[in-house]
Amino acid sequence: PWVWELYNALEPKDYFRRFAGVILCADPTREHLPSNLSNLIDSVNIHVGHPLPAIIIVDRSIKLVKGQTDALRKIAEDLGLPIFFIRLNTGENIEKAFKSLADEIFLKETS
């Protein structure tokens, strides 16, 4: 089933417990992006009971306006999460982002 189908059908605790990691897709045009990302991570951590491996990805196929890249890096730094600027139209950095998250999940599962 689609993620949102599960989200609407299950209690948050049961929904988030199925996660091994989190990929936050950041849209720099969203007015409340920092608080939205922070609230989602907090919600996951509360319902799971511990922090999950997570990354932030941003699609650079969409032209960013001056200052957005630095603002996004600051958000990631404040959340303590790695950020990856990918290009959906070319595939640039997508493998690197997913490998980073997979490595974090593997380290968590084997420690």
WOMO-V762471 format. One line per field, one symbol per residue. phi: phi as a letter, one per 30 degrees, with the letter a starting at -180 (. if undefined). psi: psi as a letter, one per 40 degrees, with the letter a starting at -180 (. if undefined). A space follows every 50 residues. Layout:
# WOMO-V762471
phi: ???
psi: ???
This chain:
# WOMO-V762471
phi: .dedddedccdeeddddddcabcccccddddceedddddddddeddddja dcebbcbbdddddddejdddddddeddddicdbbccbddcieidddddde dddddddddcc
psi: iidddddediiddddddeidihhhhhheehdfddddddddddddddddei hihiihihhedhhiihedddddddddddefiiihhihddeeheddddddd ddddddddde.
